[in-house]
Amino acid sequence: MTHGYGKEQKAIVSRLRRIEGQVRGLERMVDDERYCIDILTQISAVTTALDGVALKILEGHVEHCVTDALASGDEVEAEAKRRELFDAIHRFTRAR
């Protein structure tokens, strides 16, 4: 099965690994008893980075999965992908 993010998979995995390193850095900051604001600044950077990955995956979903479902002429599949897209957007924005 091909996913919408397929063409970007290597870049996404690479970015997630960098984010993982940022999170480990946060753990070290807490262990080292770093200043609260410095830790919060890094948490914000991680959150922004994860949002960027989520948007890239969402973009692929729209350009591949949703577009293919709409083009297929299968109204049930198109409606399912449309609903899935709006649910994903709702989950993504609800946390903000």
PyMOL commands that set and color helices and strands:
alter all, ss='L'
color gray80, all
select helices_A, chain A and resi 6-31+36-72+75-94
alter helices_A, ss='H'
color red, helices_A
deselect
rebuild
show_as cartoon
